[in-house]
Amino acid sequence: MLLLRNARVMTCDPARPGLGILEHGAVGIAANGTIAYVGDDRTAPAADQTLDLDGRLLTPGLVDCHTHAIFAGDRAREFALRAAGATYLEIAAAGGGISATLEPTRAATEAELGALLGARLDAALATGTTTIEVKSGYDLTLAGELRLLRVVAATASARRPHVVPTFLAHLVPRDRAADRDAFVAEIATQLIPAVASARLASSVDIYCDEGAFTLAEARLILGAARASGLGVRGHVGQFVDLGAAELLGELTALSADHLEQVSAAGIAALAAAGTVAVMLPGACVQLRLPVPPIARLRAAGVRLAVASDLNPGSSFSSSLPLQMWLATTHFAMTVEEAWLGVTRHAAAALGRAATAGILAPGRPADLVAWQCREPGDVPYRYGANLVERVVRGGLDMTAL
Ligand SMILES: [Zn+2]
């Protein structure tokens, strides 16, 4: 056993109050890559190897529960136009928007897509992410979406964060606008069953908002997901509240993401279903959207996660510490909420509550040692990478 000792251990264990911090803590890692001990340093069992952390913070590996990390091309020009005050319509007229990502993604080879995704996964690991969700959604043809998910599976490795793949029903492409109903039916009757039978994703996500899928289409597509035994998630209320939070609650969805616009009934439905609200502050700030109703979500008892939304259009960053800074400053979330948002609650949003986001015996040894003692240091000292050491499945990734 390897014992990480003399640490300030943040367990995020719900059996302990708050962030579950052990002031003089230690974590033991068994040879099989699981956690063998979490507890007081002074009563820790004997170990073959020890590492003294000198009182620094030791936390669960971070969980990024919302990314669009597989794509080719970038939209730096669109970013510059937006910074200069261009409107959404002006950006679209200049060739921006999702179509600017569809073309290079469709044209890229599987090797090229794998290399791009791999580099993004490596960058996420370097800022403490040990579990990361990756959505398809930048091809929008049946064969192409399956190809993206196959590349995601092929790019995952023991030297990278654990990857949780999601099939995203992103948009109706322009060339299918005339037979929109047939496109929706193909997703529900062909694509989702194919994804499920090949085990290419564990959940189906849908973008239900103005300009994307309607509430009726979301009901059809998410119903197919449920029938195929897949988890259900949604991009909802980023621009307009179409009533999708109520639908997600009705379907006992894992998560409802964005939520800049959500009604009291929508919040009540999420609370009743135990659905996690995923906050995406980077995209919110970049698109200059109003802040989601954090106080009302909190008052209703809805669990909050925080994710990067890594994507080329509105949030080209894989750093969760940076999102924690935005969550605590711009969204007025507490430091405790931000930490639970990138650990325990993010794991719940992925259906991985039993394996990620909490330090407890028997779980995979996914941990981060930080160059600080206070949980608040990580968002407070934004822009600095305070990660000292990342352990994934018991392997010290920093030493590889
Ligand atoms: Zn998204």
Residues whose N, C-alpha, C, O or C-beta is under 5 A from the ligand:
A	BS01	ZN	D309
